[in-house]
Amino acid sequence: MEPDPRFTLANERTFLTWLSTALALSAGGVAMAAVPPDVFVPWIRTGLAVILVTLSALAAGMAYPRWRNIQRALRQQSPLPPPALAAVFGYGVAAVAVIALILIVLPG
């Protein structure tokens, strides 16, 4: 059975939002890696950049499988799968933000 087109289009917008999020996380990771060495401790700066780029890769890599699983559930009129990585992204971005905030506030 074909799902309501509104749900299919909403699922597509969510897929595109995951890709936009991946792009923003990647840009944030590259920007963090490009911060001058005297601003943050180099190994912490590199660690934050790696976390952001890893989250980016996860978001991009999981976007299509999530879209496909939701589309399948819509067609079969079954419950939607839970967002398996939502907590990883929420806590990951929050951790990077808190660490960056601490490094900004602490005197150099």
VOFI-262099 format. One record per atom (N, C-alpha, C): residue number from 1; residue in one letter; atom name; x, y, z. Coordinates in nm, 4 decimals, padded with zeros to 6 digits. Last residue first. Layout:
NUM | A | CA | X | Y | Z
...
//
This chain:
108 | G | N | 04.3907 | 03.1092 | 02.9828
108 | G | CA | 04.4946 | 03.0382 | 02.9088
108 | G | C | 04.6226 | 03.0450 | 02.9800
107 | P | N | 04.1150 | 03.0537 | 03.1997
107 | P | CA | 04.2251 | 03.1399 | 03.1537
107 | P | C | 04.3355 | 03.0550 | 03.0909
106 | L | N | 03.8163 | 02.9086 | 03.0802
106 | L | CA | 03.9352 | 02.8971 | 03.1623
106 | L | C | 04.0453 | 02.9889 | 03.1088
105 | V | N | 03.6356 | 02.9510 | 02.8670
105 | V | CA | 03.6221 | 03.0276 | 02.9929
105 | V | C | 03.7477 | 03.0225 | 03.0780
104 | I | N | 03.7157 | 02.7753 | 02.6655
104 | I | CA | 03.7022 | 02.9186 | 02.6360
104 | I | C | 03.7034 | 02.9996 | 02.7634
103 | L | N | 03.7081 | 02.5284 | 02.7899
103 | L | CA | 03.8363 | 02.5770 | 02.7373
103 | L | C | 03.8316 | 02.7256 | 02.7048
102 | I | N | 03.4342 | 02.5146 | 02.8464
102 | I | CA | 03.5321 | 02.5137 | 02.9567
102 | I | C | 03.6657 | 02.5702 | 02.9081
101 | L | N | 03.3360 | 02.5081 | 02.5836
101 | L | CA | 03.3010 | 02.6181 | 02.6740
101 | L | C | 03.3994 | 02.6285 | 02.7902
100 | A | N | 03.4382 | 02.2624 | 02.4948
100 | A | CA | 03.4814 | 02.3868 | 02.4293
100 | A | C | 03.4517 | 02.5071 | 02.5188
99 | I | N | 03.2961 | 02.0934 | 02.6682
99 | I | CA | 03.4428 | 02.0965 | 02.6729
99 | I | C | 03.4950 | 02.2250 | 02.6094
98 | V | N | 03.0330 | 02.1515 | 02.5848
98 | V | CA | 03.0739 | 02.1757 | 02.7241
98 | V | C | 03.2258 | 02.1840 | 02.7344
97 | A | N | 03.0401 | 02.0721 | 02.3123
97 | A | CA | 03.0078 | 02.2104 | 02.3494
97 | A | C | 03.0540 | 02.2425 | 02.4909
96 | V | N | 03.0970 | 01.7990 | 02.3332
96 | V | CA | 03.1903 | 01.8874 | 02.2627
96 | V | C | 03.1661 | 02.0319 | 02.3036
95 | A | N | 02.8634 | 01.7193 | 02.4721
95 | A | CA | 02.9968 | 01.7016 | 02.5315
95 | A | C | 03.0991 | 01.7922 | 02.4655
94 | A | N | 02.6632 | 01.7794 | 02.2836
94 | A | CA | 02.6643 | 01.8467 | 02.4139
94 | A | C | 02.8016 | 01.8354 | 02.4799
93 | V | N | 02.7289 | 01.6008 | 02.0799
93 | V | CA | 02.7381 | 01.7443 | 02.0539
93 | V | C | 02.7420 | 01.8221 | 02.1851
92 | G | N | 02.6824 | 01.3601 | 02.2274
92 | G | CA | 02.8106 | 01.3891 | 02.1634
92 | G | C | 02.8297 | 01.5373 | 02.1380
91 | Y | N | 02.4149 | 01.3702 | 02.3074
91 | Y | CA | 02.5199 | 01.3727 | 02.4092
91 | Y | C | 02.6566 | 01.4059 | 02.3498
90 | G | N | 02.2928 | 01.3709 | 02.0468
90 | G | CA | 02.2628 | 01.4709 | 02.1497
90 | G | C | 02.3740 | 01.4823 | 02.2518
89 | F | N | 02.4027 | 01.1447 | 01.9198
89 | F | CA | 02.4227 | 01.2788 | 01.8646
89 | F | C | 02.3986 | 01.3863 | 01.9688
88 | V | N | 02.3203 | 00.9413 | 02.0958
88 | V | CA | 02.4627 | 00.9561 | 02.0623
88 | V | C | 02.4897 | 01.0970 | 02.0102
87 | A | N | 02.0426 | 00.9687 | 02.0905
87 | A | CA | 02.1152 | 00.9969 | 02.2149
87 | A | C | 02.2641 | 01.0184 | 02.1879
86 | A | N | 01.9896 | 00.8904 | 01.8234
86 | A | CA | 01.9553 | 01.0252 | 01.8709
86 | A | C | 02.0334 | 01.0610 | 01.9971
85 | L | N | 02.0231 | 00.6440 | 01.7091
85 | L | CA | 02.1428 | 00.7220 | 01.7396
85 | L | C | 02.1134 | 00.8612 | 01.7946
84 | A | N | 01.7631 | 00.5328 | 01.6724
84 | A | CA | 01.8660 | 00.4600 | 01.7466
84 | A | C | 01.9846 | 00.5467 | 01.7891
83 | P | N | 01.4541 | 00.6264 | 01.6894
83 | P | CA | 01.5798 | 00.6885 | 01.6427
83 | P | C | 01.6969 | 00.6350 | 01.7246
82 | P | N | 01.2513 | 00.3296 | 01.6310
82 | P | CA | 01.3001 | 00.4399 | 01.7158
82 | P | C | 01.4283 | 00.4992 | 01.6584
81 | P | N | 01.0385 | 00.2785 | 01.3443
81 | P | CA | 01.1539 | 00.2400 | 01.4275
81 | P | C | 01.2004 | 00.3583 | 01.5116
80 | L | N | 00.6815 | 00.2914 | 01.3608
80 | L | CA | 00.8071 | 00.3483 | 01.3133
80 | L | C | 00.9218 | 00.3036 | 01.4033
79 | P | N | 00.4643 | 00.0070 | 01.3199
79 | P | CA | 00.5233 | 00.1137 | 01.4024
79 | P | C | 00.6563 | 00.1628 | 01.3449
78 | S | N | 00.3236 | -00.0283 | 00.9848
78 | S | CA | 00.3742 | -00.0821 | 01.1114
78 | S | C | 00.4360 | 00.0315 | 01.1920
77 | Q | N | 00.2389 | -00.0107 | 00.7173
77 | Q | CA | 00.1552 | 00.0419 | 00.8258
77 | Q | C | 00.1926 | -00.0219 | 00.9599
76 | Q | N | 00.4095 | -00.0606 | 00.5174
76 | Q | CA | 00.3509 | -00.1776 | 00.5829
76 | Q | C | 00.2552 | -00.1387 | 00.6954
75 | R | N | 00.4902 | 00.1957 | 00.4500
75 | R | CA | 00.4236 | 00.1134 | 00.3485
75 | R | C | 00.3523 | -00.0069 | 00.4108
74 | L | N | 00.6141 | 00.2766 | 00.6890
74 | L | CA | 00.4976 | 00.3496 | 00.6379
74 | L | C | 00.4199 | 00.2650 | 00.5378
73 | A | N | 00.8258 | 00.0943 | 00.7001
73 | A | CA | 00.7223 | 00.0916 | 00.8046
73 | A | C | 00.5965 | 00.1647 | 00.7579
72 | R | N | 00.9704 | 00.1818 | 00.4748
72 | R | CA | 00.9172 | 00.0446 | 00.4799
72 | R | C | 00.8052 | 00.0356 | 00.5830
71 | Q | N | 01.0411 | 00.4358 | 00.5601
71 | Q | CA | 00.9579 | 00.4205 | 00.4402
71 | Q | C | 00.8939 | 00.2818 | 00.4379
70 | I | N | 01.2044 | 00.3695 | 00.7751
70 | I | CA | 01.0796 | 00.4416 | 00.8004
70 | I | C | 00.9860 | 00.4276 | 00.6807
69 | N | N | 01.4124 | 00.2412 | 00.6399
69 | N | CA | 01.3360 | 00.1693 | 00.7422
69 | N | C | 01.2026 | 00.2379 | 00.7714
68 | R | N | 01.5070 | 00.4526 | 00.4713
68 | R | CA | 01.4549 | 00.3278 | 00.4141
68 | R | C | 01.3684 | 00.2514 | 00.5146
67 | W | N | 01.5967 | 00.6390 | 00.6611
67 | W | CA | 01.4913 | 00.6753 | 00.5654
67 | W | C | 01.4239 | 00.5493 | 00.5119
66 | R | N | 01.7993 | 00.4839 | 00.7822
66 | R | CA | 01.6841 | 00.5296 | 00.8610
66 | R | C | 01.5688 | 00.5668 | 00.7686
65 | P | N | 01.9761 | 00.4468 | 00.5647
65 | P | CA | 01.9103 | 00.3307 | 00.6272
65 | P | C | 01.7887 | 00.3709 | 00.7112
64 | Y | N | 02.0405 | 00.7300 | 00.5214
64 | Y | CA | 01.9655 | 00.6511 | 00.4238
64 | Y | C | 01.9023 | 00.5268 | 00.4853
63 | A | N | 02.1722 | 00.8055 | 00.7669
63 | A | CA | 02.0573 | 00.8795 | 00.7119
63 | A | C | 01.9752 | 00.7932 | 00.6160
62 | M | N | 02.4034 | 00.6874 | 00.8538
62 | M | CA | 02.2767 | 00.6332 | 00.9043
62 | M | C | 02.1539 | 00.6993 | 00.8426
61 | G | N | 02.6081 | 00.8361 | 00.7362
61 | G | CA | 02.5984 | 00.6928 | 00.7112
61 | G | C | 02.4668 | 00.6309 | 00.7543
60 | A | N | 02.5667 | 01.0922 | 00.8421
60 | A | CA | 02.5555 | 01.0695 | 00.6980
60 | A | C | 02.5348 | 00.9215 | 00.6666
59 | A | N | 02.6070 | 01.0367 | 01.1161
59 | A | CA | 02.4822 | 01.0978 | 01.0691
59 | A | C | 02.4627 | 01.0711 | 00.9201
58 | L | N | 02.8698 | 00.9303 | 01.1135
58 | L | CA | 02.7567 | 00.8505 | 01.1613
58 | L | C | 02.6242 | 00.9048 | 01.1090
57 | A | N | 03.0130 | 01.1524 | 01.0205
57 | A | CA | 03.0126 | 01.0285 | 00.9424
57 | A | C | 02.8965 | 00.9378 | 00.9844
56 | S | N | 02.9629 | 01.3306 | 01.2339
56 | S | CA | 02.9232 | 01.3630 | 01.0970
56 | S | C | 02.9123 | 01.2363 | 01.0120
55 | L | N | 03.0884 | 01.2033 | 01.4437
55 | L | CA | 02.9430 | 01.2212 | 01.4492
55 | L | C | 02.8882 | 01.2530 | 01.3104
54 | T | N | 03.3491 | 01.2343 | 01.3415
54 | T | CA | 03.2930 | 01.1003 | 01.3601
54 | T | C | 03.1409 | 01.1062 | 01.3676
53 | V | N | 03.3753 | 01.5107 | 01.3555
53 | V | CA | 03.3787 | 01.4471 | 01.2237
53 | V | C | 03.3246 | 01.3038 | 01.2316
52 | L | N | 03.3595 | 01.5452 | 01.6379
52 | L | CA | 03.2636 | 01.6091 | 01.5476
52 | L | C | 03.2599 | 01.5419 | 01.4103
51 | I | N | 03.5812 | 01.3921 | 01.7264
51 | I | CA | 03.4454 | 01.3602 | 01.7713
51 | I | C | 03.3422 | 01.4193 | 01.6752
50 | V | N | 03.7913 | 01.5310 | 01.6011
50 | V | CA | 03.7657 | 01.3907 | 01.5668
50 | V | C | 03.6243 | 01.3506 | 01.6080
49 | A | N | 03.7742 | 01.7790 | 01.7334
49 | A | CA | 03.7560 | 01.7711 | 01.5879
49 | A | C | 03.7218 | 01.6286 | 01.5452
48 | L | N | 03.8336 | 01.6999 | 01.9942
48 | L | CA | 03.7027 | 01.7572 | 01.9645
48 | L | C | 03.6735 | 01.7507 | 01.8149
47 | G | N | 04.1010 | 01.6121 | 01.9517
47 | G | CA | 03.9976 | 01.5201 | 02.0010
47 | G | C | 03.8571 | 01.5708 | 01.9711
46 | T | N | 04.2251 | 01.8503 | 01.8768
46 | T | CA | 04.2187 | 01.7385 | 01.7826
46 | T | C | 04.1106 | 01.6390 | 01.8234
45 | R | N | 04.1936 | 01.9904 | 02.1172
45 | R | CA | 04.1389 | 02.0444 | 01.9929
45 | R | C | 04.1232 | 01.9327 | 01.8902
44 | I | N | 04.3443 | 01.8270 | 02.2840
44 | I | CA | 04.2008 | 01.8428 | 02.3099
44 | I | C | 04.1318 | 01.8941 | 02.1833
43 | W | N | 04.5971 | 01.8546 | 02.1752
43 | W | CA | 04.5366 | 01.7209 | 02.1760
43 | W | C | 04.3874 | 01.7285 | 02.2055
42 | P | N | 04.6462 | 02.1434 | 02.2035
42 | P | CA | 04.6368 | 02.0744 | 02.0737
42 | P | C | 04.5678 | 01.9382 | 02.0770
41 | V | N | 04.4443 | 02.3527 | 02.3930
41 | V | CA | 04.5490 | 02.2502 | 02.4021
41 | V | C | 04.5366 | 02.1630 | 02.2768
40 | F | N | 04.3548 | 02.6413 | 02.2003
40 | F | CA | 04.3193 | 02.5256 | 02.2825
40 | F | C | 04.4412 | 02.4354 | 02.2915
39 | V | N | 04.5273 | 02.8495 | 02.0977
39 | V | CA | 04.3936 | 02.8767 | 02.1505
39 | V | C | 04.3486 | 02.7652 | 02.2444
38 | D | N | 04.7650 | 02.7814 | 01.9780
38 | D | CA | 04.7734 | 02.8512 | 02.1061
38 | D | C | 04.6367 | 02.8810 | 02.1680
37 | P | N | 04.7019 | 02.6631 | 01.7314
37 | P | CA | 04.7481 | 02.5796 | 01.8424
37 | P | C | 04.7510 | 02.6502 | 01.9778
36 | P | N | 04.3972 | 02.7874 | 01.5816
36 | P | CA | 04.5413 | 02.7981 | 01.6076
36 | P | C | 04.5829 | 02.7204 | 01.7333
35 | V | N | 04.1675 | 02.5619 | 01.4343
35 | V | CA | 04.1912 | 02.6617 | 01.5396
35 | V | C | 04.3412 | 02.6680 | 01.5671
34 | A | N | 04.1203 | 02.3544 | 01.2628
34 | A | CA | 04.1928 | 02.4692 | 01.2086
34 | A | C | 04.2189 | 02.5789 | 01.3121
33 | A | N | 03.9651 | 02.1761 | 01.4015
33 | A | CA | 04.1018 | 02.1347 | 01.3687
33 | A | C | 04.1857 | 02.2524 | 01.3202
32 | M | N | 03.7288 | 02.3218 | 01.4049
32 | M | CA | 03.7976 | 02.2956 | 01.5316
32 | M | C | 03.9425 | 02.2552 | 01.5048
31 | A | N | 03.6644 | 02.3114 | 01.1327
31 | A | CA | 03.6921 | 02.4412 | 01.1959
31 | A | C | 03.7681 | 02.4219 | 01.3274
30 | V | N | 03.6168 | 02.0379 | 01.1074
30 | V | CA | 03.7258 | 02.0987 | 01.0309
30 | V | C | 03.7641 | 02.2335 | 01.0929
29 | G | N | 03.3936 | 02.0181 | 01.2781
29 | G | CA | 03.5160 | 01.9427 | 01.3052
29 | G | C | 03.6361 | 02.0003 | 01.2321
28 | G | N | 03.2098 | 02.1830 | 01.1476
28 | G | CA | 03.2532 | 02.2152 | 01.2842
28 | G | C | 03.3819 | 02.1432 | 01.3207
27 | A | N | 03.1784 | 02.0407 | 00.9116
27 | A | CA | 03.2352 | 02.1762 | 00.9072
27 | A | C | 03.2847 | 02.2183 | 01.0451
26 | S | N | 03.0584 | 01.8112 | 01.0209
26 | S | CA | 03.1862 | 01.8013 | 00.9518
26 | S | C | 03.2551 | 01.9377 | 00.9451
25 | L | N | 02.8210 | 01.9204 | 01.1171
25 | L | CA | 02.9147 | 01.8576 | 01.2104
25 | L | C | 03.0532 | 01.8456 | 01.1479
24 | A | N | 02.7071 | 02.0060 | 00.8735
24 | A | CA | 02.7401 | 02.1038 | 00.9778
24 | A | C | 02.8392 | 02.0464 | 01.0786
23 | L | N | 02.6736 | 01.7577 | 00.7436
23 | L | CA | 02.7584 | 01.8599 | 00.6840
23 | L | C | 02.8005 | 01.9640 | 00.7881
22 | A | N | 02.4924 | 01.6368 | 00.9185
22 | A | CA | 02.6246 | 01.5759 | 00.8949
22 | A | C | 02.7211 | 01.6782 | 00.8379
21 | T | N | 02.2755 | 01.8072 | 00.8861
21 | T | CA | 02.3393 | 01.7968 | 01.0167
21 | T | C | 02.4794 | 01.7382 | 01.0020
20 | S | N | 02.2135 | 01.7468 | 00.6228
20 | S | CA | 02.2535 | 01.8840 | 00.6586
20 | S | C | 02.3256 | 01.8853 | 00.7928
19 | L | N | 02.1365 | 01.4793 | 00.6563
19 | L | CA | 02.2536 | 01.5116 | 00.5733
19 | L | C | 02.3038 | 01.6532 | 00.6016
18 | W | N | 01.9132 | 01.5133 | 00.8169
18 | W | CA | 02.0263 | 01.4349 | 00.8683
18 | W | C | 02.1520 | 01.4665 | 00.7889
17 | T | N | 01.7574 | 01.6540 | 00.6338
17 | T | CA | 01.8023 | 01.7221 | 00.7557
17 | T | C | 01.9183 | 01.6460 | 00.8199
16 | L | N | 01.7004 | 01.4568 | 00.4480
16 | L | CA | 01.7830 | 01.5698 | 00.4068
16 | L | C | 01.8348 | 01.6480 | 00.5276
15 | F | N | 01.5361 | 01.2962 | 00.6139
15 | F | CA | 01.6593 | 01.2421 | 00.5547
15 | F | C | 01.7542 | 01.3556 | 00.5158
14 | T | N | 01.3263 | 01.4756 | 00.6539
14 | T | CA | 01.4060 | 01.4320 | 00.7680
14 | T | C | 01.5391 | 01.3745 | 00.7207
13 | R | N | 01.2262 | 01.4899 | 00.3953
13 | R | CA | 01.2812 | 01.6111 | 00.4573
13 | R | C | 01.3684 | 01.5756 | 00.5777
12 | E | N | 01.1364 | 01.2243 | 00.3688
12 | E | CA | 01.2438 | 01.2737 | 00.2829
12 | E | C | 01.3078 | 01.4001 | 00.3406
11 | N | N | 00.9323 | 01.2244 | 00.5569
11 | N | CA | 01.0448 | 01.1337 | 00.5756
11 | N | C | 01.1636 | 01.1787 | 00.4911
10 | A | N | 00.7634 | 01.4061 | 00.4320
10 | A | CA | 00.8194 | 01.4394 | 00.5637
10 | A | C | 00.9407 | 01.3514 | 00.5931
9 | L | N | 00.6983 | 01.2571 | 00.2043
9 | L | CA | 00.7745 | 01.3816 | 00.1894
9 | L | C | 00.8351 | 01.4265 | 00.3221
8 | T | N | 00.5561 | 01.0490 | 00.3273
8 | T | CA | 00.6739 | 01.0194 | 00.2469
8 | T | C | 00.7613 | 01.1435 | 00.2319
7 | F | N | 00.3482 | 01.1946 | 00.4395
7 | F | CA | 00.4406 | 01.1225 | 00.5271
7 | F | C | 00.5691 | 01.0872 | 00.4537
6 | R | N | 00.2219 | 01.2931 | 00.2121
6 | R | CA | 00.2734 | 01.3875 | 00.3124
6 | R | C | 00.3743 | 01.3201 | 00.4040
5 | P | N | 00.1303 | 01.0672 | 00.0756
5 | P | CA | 00.2472 | 01.1401 | 00.0241
5 | P | C | 00.3050 | 01.2394 | 00.1254
4 | D | N | 00.0568 | 00.7819 | 00.2638
4 | D | CA | 00.0152 | 00.9193 | 00.2353
4 | D | C | 00.1379 | 00.9966 | 00.1877
3 | P | N | 00.1902 | 00.4841 | 00.1080
3 | P | CA | 00.1620 | 00.5720 | 00.2215
3 | P | C | 00.1152 | 00.7087 | 00.1735
2 | E | N | 00.0501 | 00.2217 | -00.0784
2 | E | CA | 00.1237 | 00.3484 | -00.0835
2 | E | C | 00.0889 | 00.4341 | 00.0376
1 | M | N | 00.0834 | -00.1185 | 00.0000
1 | M | CA | 00.0000 | 00.0000 | 00.0000
1 | M | C | 00.0882 | 00.1253 | 00.0000
//
